[in-house]
Amino acid sequence: MSGHLLSRVVADALVDEGRRLRDNFLKHYPILWSSSTNTADRDLASPYLSTSRRATQASHKGFQIPQDNLNDVKVHVQRVHGELQVTVVLQKKALEGKGSSNPRTRAIQKTAQHFARRPEVLSFSDEELKIIMASYAYNLSGVFGFSVAFADLCAIKAQVQSGVLFADRFAEVMCLQAKSGRMDREA
């Protein structure tokens, strides 16, 4: 056997093995996909669900404002979700035959900006509102939630997993310490 023929036989064997591995994986892929898509992350769903329970309890006790505020949040998030669905469908139609996904990315960014415009509510702080909106968006659709509130969902998960002090809060704390140190020196 010549060296060229030997390398060709080895390459053919590698290609065949690669195809066998791919086919074997694809046989199991539907099982893996179905098991991963049916389970919502409890940590990400929890902020909205617990707020909903508290608002319902307050409503039963005659205090309607939290429930009304939560409904305003839901309407806002559902409207943005609907906008994103329409935008994606229109973008898919517009992109048929074109190789660019850039307009879709811009549309998702625009939708995320609409999402970030929070409704005026009295019952929740700005931080609570961000977390509730992100959680509700995740409850509507994981893809939607991560498209419009990625950082907030990551923050929820990080807090649940390890109680991480976030960089912006850390910076605020450090700025306060620096200011208090400067005040001590001036006094």
Secondary structure, DSSP 8 states (H G I E B T S, - for coil): --HHHHHHHHHHHHHHHHHHHHHHHHHHHHHHHHHHHS---HHHHHHHHHHHHHHHHHHHTT--HHHHHHHHHHHHHHHHHHHHHHHHHHHHHHHTT----HHHHHHHHHHHHHHHS----SSS-HHHHHHHHHHHHHHH-HHHHHHHHHHHHHHHHHHHHH----HHHHHHHHHHHHHHHHHHHH-
